[in-house]
């Protein structure tokens, strides 16, 4: 297996050159889109191999659903779900592994097993030990903006700025190097469909605030269904369009269920901008 620093730094170098595609691998029974499909070890590894073959740069492995109304799981249960998959994928694959968790103990264990990214949907603000865990592991980190409640009167951009200011402060005070931080607007989390659309439309502002790469995770989200009157499995077209708009607004990583069409979308966006600069 490639040594951790080399694999981590290779991800950062690749991201500087082009947008990356992060494939979603939920080893959970209750995720909103694919809950239960890849819960078994063999099924999870088969899906990981499929996404790698389709061109994924990163695989984001999660063991606890973050959909509204989902049941919380203990750190022990989460590790029992994700660790065998993290270890196997990191050992067998050339794709970088990300751990989707807000728990410090899970993050530490996953990085020790080969993950190079810690993707925290609560931006260090759910587990008081997460910022220290991020710093100690030396991983690339994703700080996401999140809210438990939905308030249609909330100024979503101003609130995002306050939330992520705190997340950035927690992470950097703990010793996370700024060059290893990505930020995520948390589209669909504690937001109305209109607020999610605002976050997408103004995504370039988020990148400008911190000068850090933006990760965009909107695959099959409810706001797409709201616009198109489409159920979860019929949201690919909307997801592709929204991610393409996000790439044009500066997203450097797109987190998706459907890898192959998004690899093509990234290639097309890159070719368009390269020709435009020629």
Secondary structure, DSSP 8 states (H G I E B T S, - for coil): ---HHHHHHHHHHHHHHS-EEEEEEE--S--TTTTTTT-SHHHHHHHHHHHHHTT-SEEEEESS--STT-----HHHHHHHHHHHHHHHHHH-SSEEEEE-S-HHHHHHHHHTT--EEEETTTTSSSTTHHHHHHHHT-EEEEE---SS--TTS-HHHHHHHHHHHHHHHHHHHT--GGGEEEE--TTSS--HHHHHHHHHTHHHHHHHHT--EEE--TT-HHHHHHHT--GGG-HHHHHHHHHHHHHTTEEEEEES-HHHHHHHHHHHHHHHHHHH-
